[in-house]
């Protein structure tokens, strides 16, 4: 979706235009300087993006520069594609803006002409350098809370004093941008008071550990990417620009605790030594000042694209910190950590704990907690998404199923759809809707929604693993397993449910040895379907004792499963080939399969 045009007069307090603007020859000469700059290190299609928007503007067709036209004419998208489900233009525009800023900070610091792509649109602006000399004083002025975008004066990048404070400014500005809504729901500033407060993270500006002015740029770029990545994880509150005062890079845990309470704190530093970049980061418990996680990441700017380095390092840090099974959500919530509404944190923690064990007691406790929280805070999308999963599991796993209408699948769908209506870009809401639709026998639509969610946040490994599970069960076992393995590699704290799906995928592809190794690693002894899959695997390997044990455990937990075995396979969208494999495996493992079902499949 294209962002609205931004009115720079609101930032600078003036609509005055320069007496003269750079001519076409001046702009094209500057374009040549940029494309030849060693600091303008971007992929070919980002270069084509810049050339396209400049050419269109110079020939008087700036009004045609929209996200749709760029996607079709620069990135080769089909004219019938839906711009709302494809963020390629927004993503590449961000790369282009950062690359231009890098150019003007370093190699282009003396260029007579400045080209910028203002936030909120894609039409370039051209300035003589001297026109921007008075803008610096406006750069730090507060931005109204309801605003979605911000302006940045290029002259500020050219001032040596500003380079030294870039990290702090980038952190504050980008949180305001990244947390702002891009669709129709009410702005956070108007709904914040009605929302529960869950786990929250204060991000301190990263520190330049080399005392080299060039490193300030890396600090700002990595900080910007990091805040952007963190803001996509809706279960975690990342402190915004509205936080009273600025957070100093040197602020102590005690200072932050006194001002903001016992939040988690993320801090880090960037060092450049012998041409190589090292980024270190750590998370501290705001209550105790204890370090609960630390990481270090290395890159070589001489051999790697700088924009990709920033994005890759930021994604690794965000994944480790903000994932549902990451550092913060793996720690039990403390009563003093959230002064306003600790129950939301308790429910999130209960939900992810339940997902690691999948047993009836945890399911019942989590359902009760989420129903109470959604009643108290009906506009929290993430809670409705979690509740959707809980309702769905009443049906697919037969956990604490409530009798009568509406059915579990209907309640699950209503909760998921409500979550998406509240926040159409909430990843957990889209994940819940994908899963409900899949088990409602709409696998094509389910996978379409899952793919869209991955475009919004490709670093959400919980979504990646769930999406991989659905892809696998839809018949693409190899591809689905690869997606799950990627998720588990990037975040080892995931539920063993996904390891069980990997075991089933190996079994379906005939790799019984790997299947047995995986199923033994999945610690889900209270989860009924674990024993079913294990019995299939052990039976085909001729392990009779293990098969008998798993068969008995499964039938104890799900005694009526084979009353409608065909329906159980049907709701999971297994194709004809896979249904036949599972039926033969169930018979071989000694399960009570109806004779009529075996006749139907011959």
C-alpha positions as CSV (number, residue, x, y, z in Angstrom):
1,X,0.0,0.0,0.0
2,X,1.4,3.4,-1.0
3,X,2.1,5.8,1.9
4,X,0.4,9.2,1.7
5,X,2.3,12.2,0.5
6,X,3.9,14.1,3.4
7,X,3.6,17.8,3.9
8,X,7.1,19.1,4.7
9,X,5.6,22.5,5.7
10,X,4.4,20.8,8.9
11,X,8.0,20.0,9.9
12,X,9.9,23.0,8.7
13,X,7.2,25.6,9.5
14,X,7.5,27.1,6.1
15,X,6.4,26.5,2.5
16,X,9.0,28.9,1.0
17,X,10.6,27.6,-2.2
18,X,14.1,28.4,-3.3
19,X,14.4,31.1,-5.8
20,X,16.0,28.7,-8.2
21,X,16.2,24.9,-8.4
22,X,18.8,22.7,-10.0
23,X,18.2,22.3,-13.7
24,X,18.0,19.0,-15.5
25,X,21.7,19.0,-16.4
26,X,22.6,19.6,-12.8
27,X,20.4,16.8,-11.6
28,X,21.7,14.3,-14.2
29,X,25.3,15.2,-13.3
30,X,24.5,14.6,-9.6
31,X,22.8,11.2,-10.6
32,X,26.0,10.2,-12.4
33,X,28.1,11.1,-9.3
34,X,25.8,9.0,-7.1
35,X,25.8,6.0,-9.3
36,X,29.6,6.2,-9.5
37,X,30.0,6.5,-5.7
38,X,31.6,3.6,-3.8
39,X,29.4,4.5,-0.9
40,X,26.2,4.0,-3.0
41,X,26.4,0.2,-2.5
42,X,23.0,-1.1,-3.5
43,X,21.6,-3.9,-5.7
44,X,21.0,-3.2,-9.4
45,X,17.2,-2.8,-8.9
46,X,17.6,-0.1,-6.3
47,X,19.8,1.8,-8.8
48,X,17.0,1.3,-11.4
49,X,14.5,2.6,-8.9
50,X,16.5,5.8,-8.5
51,X,17.0,6.3,-12.2
52,X,13.3,5.7,-12.9
53,X,11.9,8.2,-10.4
54,X,14.5,10.9,-11.5
55,X,13.7,10.4,-15.2
56,X,10.0,10.5,-14.6
57,X,10.3,13.7,-12.5
58,X,12.6,15.5,-15.0
59,X,10.3,14.8,-18.0
60,X,7.3,16.2,-16.0
61,X,5.6,12.9,-15.0
62,X,6.1,13.1,-11.3
63,X,2.4,12.6,-10.7
64,X,2.8,9.1,-12.2
65,X,5.3,8.0,-9.6
66,X,3.2,5.7,-7.4
67,X,4.0,2.4,-5.7
68,X,2.1,0.6,-8.3
69,X,3.9,2.1,-11.3
70,X,7.3,1.5,-9.7
71,X,6.4,-2.1,-8.9
72,X,5.4,-2.8,-12.5
73,X,7.9,-0.7,-14.4
74,X,11.0,-1.2,-12.2
75,X,10.5,-4.5,-10.4
76,X,8.6,-6.3,-13.2
77,X,5.4,-7.1,-11.2
78,X,2.4,-8.3,-13.2
79,X,0.0,-5.5,-14.0
80,X,-2.7,-7.5,-12.2
81,X,-0.9,-7.9,-8.9
82,X,-2.3,-6.5,-5.6
83,X,0.0,-3.7,-4.3
84,X,-1.5,-4.2,-0.8
85,X,0.0,-7.6,-0.5
86,X,3.4,-6.9,-1.9
87,X,5.7,-4.5,0.1
88,X,8.6,-4.6,-2.4
89,X,8.4,-0.9,-3.1
90,X,8.3,0.2,0.5
91,X,11.3,-2.1,1.3
92,X,13.4,-1.0,-1.6
93,X,12.5,2.7,-1.0
94,X,13.9,2.4,2.5
95,X,17.1,0.9,1.1
96,X,17.4,3.7,-1.4
97,X,16.9,6.5,1.2
98,X,19.5,5.0,3.4
99,X,22.0,4.6,0.5
100,X,21.5,8.3,-0.5
101,X,22.1,9.3,3.1
102,X,25.3,7.2,3.2
103,X,26.5,8.9,0.0
104,X,25.9,12.4,1.3
105,X,27.5,11.6,4.6
106,X,30.7,10.2,3.0
107,X,31.8,10.5,-0.6
108,X,29.1,13.0,-1.6
109,X,29.6,15.4,1.3
110,X,30.7,18.2,-1.1
111,X,28.3,17.6,-4.0
112,X,26.6,20.9,-5.1
113,X,23.2,19.2,-5.6
114,X,21.3,17.0,-3.1
115,X,18.8,14.4,-4.2
116,X,16.4,13.0,-1.7
117,X,13.3,10.7,-1.7
118,X,11.1,12.2,1.0
119,X,9.3,9.9,3.4
120,X,5.7,9.4,2.6
121,X,6.2,9.3,-1.2
122,X,8.5,8.3,-4.0
123,X,8.9,11.6,-6.0
124,X,12.5,12.9,-5.6
125,X,13.3,16.4,-4.5
126,X,16.4,18.3,-5.8
127,X,18.2,21.1,-3.8
128,X,21.2,23.2,-4.0
129,X,23.3,22.4,-0.9
130,X,23.3,25.9,0.4
131,X,19.5,26.0,0.5
132,X,19.5,23.6,3.4
133,X,21.9,25.3,5.6
134,X,19.2,26.7,7.9
135,X,17.3,23.5,8.4
136,X,19.3,22.0,11.2
137,X,17.6,23.8,14.1
138,X,14.3,22.2,13.1
139,X,15.5,18.7,13.0
140,X,15.1,17.9,16.7
141,X,11.6,19.4,17.1
142,X,8.9,17.1,18.4
143,X,6.6,15.4,15.9
144,X,2.9,15.4,16.6
145,X,1.9,12.0,18.0
146,X,-0.7,11.2,15.2
147,X,1.7,11.7,12.3
148,X,2.7,8.7,10.3
149,X,5.9,10.0,8.6
150,X,8.7,12.4,9.2
151,X,10.9,14.7,7.2
152,X,14.6,14.8,7.5
153,X,16.8,17.7,6.3
154,X,19.7,16.5,4.3
155,X,21.8,19.3,5.6
156,X,21.8,17.7,9.0
157,X,23.7,14.7,7.5
158,X,26.4,17.1,6.3
159,X,27.1,18.7,9.7
160,X,29.9,17.1,11.6
161,X,28.3,17.8,15.0
162,X,25.1,16.0,13.8
163,X,27.1,12.9,12.8
164,X,28.2,12.5,16.4
165,X,24.6,12.4,17.6
166,X,23.1,10.4,14.7
167,X,22.5,7.2,16.7
168,X,20.3,8.9,19.2
169,X,18.3,10.8,16.6
170,X,17.9,7.7,14.4
171,X,16.6,5.6,17.3
172,X,14.0,8.2,18.3
173,X,12.8,9.0,14.8
174,X,12.6,5.5,13.5
175,X,10.7,4.1,16.5
176,X,8.1,6.8,15.8
177,X,7.9,5.8,12.1
178,X,8.1,2.0,12.6
179,X,5.4,1.9,15.2
180,X,3.0,4.1,13.3
181,X,0.1,2.3,11.6
182,X,0.1,1.9,7.8
183,X,-3.5,1.0,7.5
184,X,-6.9,2.2,8.7
185,X,-7.0,1.3,12.4
186,X,-6.8,4.1,14.9
187,X,-3.3,5.5,15.6
188,X,-1.6,4.1,18.7
189,X,-1.6,7.5,20.4
190,X,-5.4,7.4,20.4
191,X,-5.8,3.8,21.7
192,X,-2.8,3.3,23.9
193,X,-4.7,4.1,27.1
194,X,-7.2,1.3,26.3
195,X,-4.5,-1.3,25.7
196,X,-2.9,-3.6,28.2
197,X,0.8,-3.3,28.8
198,X,2.8,-6.5,28.2
199,X,6.5,-7.0,28.1
200,X,8.3,-3.9,27.1
201,X,11.8,-3.1,25.8
202,X,13.8,0.1,26.1
203,X,16.3,0.4,23.2
204,X,19.2,2.6,24.0
205,X,21.1,4.1,21.1
206,X,24.1,1.9,20.2
207,X,27.5,3.3,21.0
208,X,30.5,4.0,18.7
209,X,33.2,2.0,20.4
210,X,35.9,3.0,17.9
211,X,35.6,6.8,18.3
212,X,35.9,7.0,14.5
213,X,33.4,9.4,12.9
214,X,32.8,7.0,10.1
215,X,31.4,4.4,12.5
216,X,28.6,6.8,13.5
217,X,27.0,6.1,10.2
218,X,27.1,2.3,10.9
219,X,25.7,3.0,14.3
220,X,22.7,4.9,12.9
221,X,22.1,2.4,10.1
222,X,22.1,-0.6,12.4
223,X,20.0,1.2,15.0
224,X,17.4,2.2,12.4
225,X,17.1,-1.4,11.0
226,X,17.0,-2.8,14.5
227,X,14.1,-0.6,15.6
228,X,12.3,-1.3,12.4
229,X,12.6,-5.1,12.9
230,X,11.6,-5.0,16.6
231,X,8.5,-3.0,15.9
232,X,7.1,-5.8,13.8
233,X,6.8,-8.1,16.8
234,X,3.5,-7.0,18.2
235,X,3.7,-9.0,21.4
236,X,6.5,-6.7,22.6
237,X,6.2,-3.0,23.3
238,X,9.2,-1.1,22.0
239,X,9.3,2.3,23.6
240,X,8.4,5.1,21.2
241,X,9.4,8.7,20.7
242,X,6.6,9.6,23.1
243,X,8.8,8.3,26.0
244,X,9.5,11.4,28.2
245,X,12.8,12.9,27.3
246,X,15.5,11.2,25.3
247,X,17.3,8.0,26.3
248,X,21.0,8.7,26.5
249,X,23.4,6.0,25.3
250,X,25.1,6.2,28.7
251,X,21.9,6.0,30.8
252,X,22.2,3.4,33.6
253,X,19.7,0.7,34.3
254,X,18.9,2.5,37.6
255,X,18.1,5.7,35.7
256,X,15.9,3.9,33.3
257,X,14.1,2.0,36.0
258,X,13.4,5.3,37.9
259,X,12.0,6.9,34.9
260,X,10.2,4.1,33.1
261,X,9.9,1.2,35.5
262,X,11.5,-2.3,35.3
263,X,11.6,-2.7,31.5
264,X,13.9,-4.9,29.6
265,X,16.8,-2.9,28.2
266,X,18.7,-3.5,24.9
267,X,22.0,-1.8,24.4
268,X,25.0,-2.4,22.2
269,X,28.1,-1.0,20.5
270,X,29.7,-0.9,17.0
271,X,33.4,-1.2,16.4
272,X,35.4,-1.0,13.2
273,X,38.9,-2.6,13.4
274,X,41.2,-3.2,10.4
275,X,38.3,-2.7,8.0
276,X,36.0,-5.2,9.7
277,X,32.8,-4.4,11.6
278,X,31.8,-6.0,14.9
279,X,28.4,-5.3,16.5
280,X,27.8,-6.4,20.1
281,X,24.5,-6.3,21.9
282,X,23.0,-7.4,25.2
283,X,19.6,-7.5,27.0
284,X,19.4,-6.5,30.7
285,X,16.7,-7.2,33.1
286,X,15.5,-3.7,34.2
287,X,14.6,-5.0,37.6
288,X,17.9,-6.7,38.6
289,X,20.4,-5.2,36.0
290,X,21.3,-8.8,35.2
291,X,22.5,-9.6,31.7
292,X,20.1,-12.2,30.3
293,X,21.4,-12.4,26.8
294,X,24.3,-11.2,24.7
295,X,25.4,-11.6,21.1
296,X,28.2,-10.5,18.8
297,X,28.1,-10.3,15.0
298,X,30.9,-9.7,12.5
299,X,30.8,-8.4,8.9
300,X,33.3,-7.1,6.3
301,X,32.0,-3.9,4.7
302,X,34.7,-4.2,2.0
303,X,33.2,-7.4,0.6
304,X,29.5,-7.1,1.6
305,X,26.7,-4.7,0.7
306,X,26.4,-2.3,3.6
307,X,22.6,-2.1,3.5
308,X,22.4,-5.9,3.7
309,X,24.9,-6.0,6.5
310,X,22.8,-3.6,8.6
311,X,19.6,-5.5,7.8
312,X,21.1,-8.9,8.5
313,X,22.7,-8.0,11.9
314,X,19.5,-6.2,13.0
315,X,17.4,-9.2,12.0
316,X,19.6,-11.5,14.1
317,X,19.3,-9.3,17.1
318,X,15.6,-8.8,16.8
319,X,15.0,-12.5,16.3
320,X,17.0,-13.5,19.4
321,X,15.3,-10.9,21.5
322,X,11.7,-10.5,20.4
323,X,10.6,-13.9,19.1
324,X,7.8,-15.7,20.9
325,X,10.3,-18.3,22.0
326,X,13.2,-15.8,22.3
327,X,14.9,-14.3,25.3
328,X,12.1,-12.2,26.7
329,X,9.2,-14.6,26.3
330,X,11.1,-17.5,27.6
331,X,11.4,-15.8,31.0
332,X,8.5,-16.1,33.5
333,X,6.9,-12.6,34.0
334,X,7.6,-10.8,37.2
335,X,4.7,-9.0,39.0
336,X,6.6,-5.8,39.3
337,X,7.6,-5.6,35.6
338,X,4.4,-4.1,34.3
339,X,2.8,-1.6,36.7
340,X,-0.4,-1.2,34.6
341,X,-1.6,-4.5,33.3
342,X,0.6,-7.5,34.1
343,X,-2.1,-10.0,33.1
344,X,-1.4,-9.5,29.4
345,X,2.2,-10.6,30.0
346,X,1.0,-13.6,32.0
347,X,-1.4,-14.7,29.2
348,X,1.3,-14.4,26.5
349,X,3.7,-16.4,28.7
350,X,1.0,-19.0,29.4
351,X,0.2,-19.2,25.7
352,X,3.7,-19.9,24.6
353,X,4.3,-22.3,27.4
354,X,1.1,-24.2,26.4
355,X,2.5,-24.4,22.8
356,X,5.6,-26.2,24.1
357,X,3.6,-28.9,25.9
358,X,0.2,-29.1,24.2
359,X,-1.6,-30.7,27.2
360,X,-5.1,-30.2,28.5
361,X,-4.3,-28.5,31.8
362,X,-2.2,-25.8,30.1
363,X,-4.8,-25.4,27.4
364,X,-7.6,-24.8,30.0
365,X,-5.6,-22.3,32.0
366,X,-4.5,-20.4,28.9
367,X,-8.1,-20.2,27.5
368,X,-9.4,-18.8,30.8
369,X,-6.6,-16.2,30.9
370,X,-7.1,-15.1,27.3
371,X,-10.9,-14.9,27.6
372,X,-10.6,-12.6,30.6
373,X,-8.0,-10.4,28.9
374,X,-10.0,-10.1,25.6
375,X,-13.1,-9.2,27.6
376,X,-11.2,-6.5,29.4
377,X,-9.1,-5.3,26.4
378,X,-11.3,-6.1,23.4
379,X,-9.1,-4.1,20.9
380,X,-5.9,-6.1,21.4
381,X,-5.3,-8.1,18.2
382,X,-2.6,-10.3,19.5
383,X,-4.7,-11.7,22.3
384,X,-7.6,-12.5,20.0
385,X,-5.1,-14.3,17.7
386,X,-3.8,-16.4,20.6
387,X,-7.4,-17.2,21.7
388,X,-8.1,-18.3,18.1
389,X,-5.4,-20.9,18.4
390,X,-6.8,-22.1,21.7
391,X,-10.3,-22.5,20.3
392,X,-8.9,-24.3,17.2
393,X,-7.1,-26.8,19.4
394,X,-10.4,-27.8,21.0
395,X,-11.2,-29.3,17.6
396,X,-8.0,-30.4,16.0
397,X,-6.4,-31.8,19.2
398,X,-9.7,-32.4,21.1
399,X,-8.5,-30.5,24.2
400,X,-11.3,-29.3,26.6
401,X,-13.9,-29.1,23.8
402,X,-16.9,-27.2,24.8
403,X,-20.3,-28.6,23.7
404,X,-22.9,-26.8,21.7
405,X,-22.8,-24.0,19.2
406,X,-20.8,-22.1,18.1
407,X,-18.4,-24.9,17.3
408,X,-14.7,-24.6,18.2
409,X,-13.7,-24.0,14.6
410,X,-16.4,-21.2,14.3
411,X,-15.2,-19.5,17.5
412,X,-11.6,-19.8,16.3
413,X,-12.4,-18.2,12.9
414,X,-14.4,-15.4,14.6
415,X,-11.5,-14.6,16.9
416,X,-8.9,-14.7,14.1
417,X,-11.0,-12.5,11.8
418,X,-11.5,-10.0,14.7
419,X,-7.8,-9.9,15.3
420,X,-7.1,-9.1,11.6
421,X,-9.8,-6.4,11.6
422,X,-8.2,-4.7,14.6
423,X,-4.8,-4.8,13.0
424,X,-4.5,-6.1,9.4
425,X,-0.7,-6.2,9.7
426,X,-0.4,-8.1,13.0
427,X,1.6,-11.1,12.2
428,X,0.1,-13.3,15.0
429,X,-3.4,-12.4,13.8
430,X,-2.5,-13.3,10.2
431,X,-0.9,-16.5,11.4
432,X,-4.0,-17.5,13.3
433,X,-6.2,-16.8,10.4
434,X,-4.0,-18.8,8.1
435,X,-4.1,-21.8,10.5
436,X,-7.9,-21.6,11.0
437,X,-8.6,-21.4,7.3
438,X,-6.3,-24.4,6.7
439,X,-8.3,-26.5,9.1
440,X,-11.5,-25.2,7.6
441,X,-10.6,-26.9,4.4
442,X,-9.4,-23.7,2.6
443,X,-5.7,-24.5,2.2
444,X,-5.1,-22.3,-0.9
445,X,-6.4,-19.2,0.8
446,X,-4.6,-20.1,4.0
447,X,-1.3,-20.4,2.3
448,X,-1.9,-17.1,0.5
449,X,-2.4,-15.3,3.8
450,X,0.7,-17.0,5.3
451,X,2.8,-15.9,2.4
452,X,1.5,-12.3,2.8
453,X,2.4,-12.4,6.5
454,X,5.9,-13.6,5.7
455,X,6.4,-10.6,3.4
456,X,5.4,-8.3,6.3
457,X,7.9,-9.9,8.7
458,X,10.3,-12.5,7.2
459,X,12.1,-12.7,10.5
460,X,9.2,-14.0,12.6
461,X,10.3,-17.6,12.9
462,X,7.2,-18.7,14.8
463,X,5.2,-17.7,11.7
464,X,7.8,-19.3,9.4
465,X,7.5,-22.6,11.3
466,X,3.7,-22.6,11.2
467,X,3.7,-21.7,7.6
468,X,6.1,-24.5,6.8
469,X,3.9,-27.0,8.7
470,X,0.9,-26.0,6.6
471,X,2.9,-26.2,3.4
472,X,4.1,-29.7,4.3
473,X,0.7,-31.1,5.2
474,X,-0.7,-29.7,2.0
475,X,1.6,-32.2,0.2
476,X,4.9,-30.2,-0.3
477,X,6.8,-32.1,2.4
478,X,10.3,-31.2,1.2
479,X,9.6,-27.5,0.9
480,X,7.6,-27.4,4.1
481,X,10.3,-29.2,6.1
482,X,13.0,-26.8,4.7
483,X,11.0,-23.8,6.0
484,X,10.6,-25.4,9.4
485,X,14.3,-26.3,9.6
486,X,15.1,-22.7,8.8
487,X,12.9,-21.5,11.6
488,X,14.4,-23.9,14.1
489,X,17.9,-23.0,13.0
490,X,17.3,-19.3,13.6
491,X,15.4,-19.8,16.9
492,X,16.2,-23.1,18.7
493,X,13.6,-22.3,21.4
494,X,10.6,-23.3,19.3
495,X,7.9,-25.8,20.4
496,X,8.7,-29.4,19.9
497,X,5.5,-29.6,17.9
498,X,7.5,-28.4,14.9
499,X,10.1,-31.1,15.4
500,X,7.2,-33.6,15.4
501,X,6.1,-32.2,12.0
502,X,9.6,-32.6,10.7
503,X,9.5,-36.3,11.8
504,X,6.2,-36.8,10.0
505,X,7.7,-35.1,6.9
506,X,10.7,-37.4,6.9
507,X,8.3,-40.4,7.3
508,X,6.2,-39.3,4.4
509,X,9.3,-39.0,2.2
510,X,10.5,-42.5,3.2
511,X,13.5,-41.4,5.4
512,X,12.6,-43.6,8.4
513,X,15.9,-43.3,10.2
514,X,15.8,-39.5,10.3
515,X,12.1,-39.7,11.2
516,X,12.9,-41.9,14.2
517,X,15.7,-39.6,15.3
518,X,13.4,-36.5,15.1
519,X,10.4,-38.1,16.9
520,X,12.7,-39.2,19.8
521,X,13.9,-35.6,20.1
522,X,10.4,-34.2,20.3
523,X,9.5,-34.1,24.0
524,X,5.7,-34.1,23.7
525,X,4.7,-37.1,25.8
526,X,1.3,-35.5,26.8
527,X,0.4,-34.7,23.2
528,X,-1.7,-37.4,21.7
529,X,-0.7,-37.1,18.0
530,X,2.9,-37.4,19.0
531,X,2.3,-41.0,19.9
532,X,0.4,-41.6,16.6
533,X,3.2,-40.4,14.5
534,X,5.8,-42.2,16.6
535,X,3.9,-45.5,16.2
536,X,3.8,-45.1,12.4
537,X,7.6,-44.5,12.3
538,X,8.6,-47.3,14.7
539,X,6.3,-49.8,13.0
540,X,7.9,-49.2,9.6
541,X,11.3,-49.7,11.2
542,X,10.1,-53.0,12.8
543,X,10.5,-51.7,16.3
544,X,7.5,-53.7,17.8
545,X,7.9,-52.8,21.5
546,X,8.1,-49.1,20.8
547,X,5.2,-49.4,18.4
548,X,3.0,-51.1,20.9
549,X,3.8,-48.6,23.6
550,X,3.0,-45.6,21.4
551,X,-0.1,-47.2,20.1
552,X,-1.4,-47.8,23.6
553,X,-0.6,-44.3,24.7
554,X,-2.4,-42.8,21.7
555,X,-5.5,-44.8,22.1
556,X,-5.6,-43.9,25.8
557,X,-5.5,-40.2,25.0
558,X,-7.7,-40.4,21.9
559,X,-9.9,-43.5,22.1
560,X,-12.4,-42.4,19.5
561,X,-10.0,-41.1,16.9
562,X,-10.5,-44.0,14.5
563,X,-14.3,-43.6,14.6
564,X,-13.8,-41.0,11.9
565,X,-10.3,-41.5,10.7
566,X,-11.2,-40.3,7.2
567,X,-12.6,-37.0,8.7
568,X,-9.4,-36.5,10.7
569,X,-7.3,-36.9,7.5
570,X,-9.8,-34.7,5.6
571,X,-9.6,-31.7,8.0
572,X,-5.8,-31.7,7.6
573,X,-6.1,-31.5,3.8
574,X,-3.9,-34.6,3.1
575,X,-3.9,-35.4,-0.6
576,X,-4.8,-38.9,-2.0
577,X,-1.2,-40.1,-2.0
578,X,-0.5,-39.0,1.5
579,X,-3.8,-40.4,2.8
580,X,-2.9,-43.8,1.4
581,X,0.5,-43.7,3.1
582,X,-1.0,-42.8,6.4
583,X,-3.8,-45.4,6.1
584,X,-1.3,-48.2,5.4
585,X,1.0,-47.0,8.2
586,X,-1.9,-47.0,10.7
587,X,-2.9,-50.5,9.7
588,X,0.7,-51.7,9.9
589,X,1.0,-50.1,13.4
590,X,-2.0,-52.1,14.6
591,X,-4.5,-49.2,15.0
592,X,-8.2,-50.1,14.8
593,X,-8.9,-48.8,11.2
594,X,-12.4,-49.5,9.9
595,X,-12.4,-52.3,7.2
596,X,-14.6,-50.2,4.9
597,X,-11.9,-47.5,4.9
598,X,-9.3,-49.9,3.7
599,X,-11.6,-51.1,0.9
600,X,-12.3,-47.5,-0.2
601,X,-8.6,-46.8,-0.7
602,X,-7.7,-50.0,-2.7
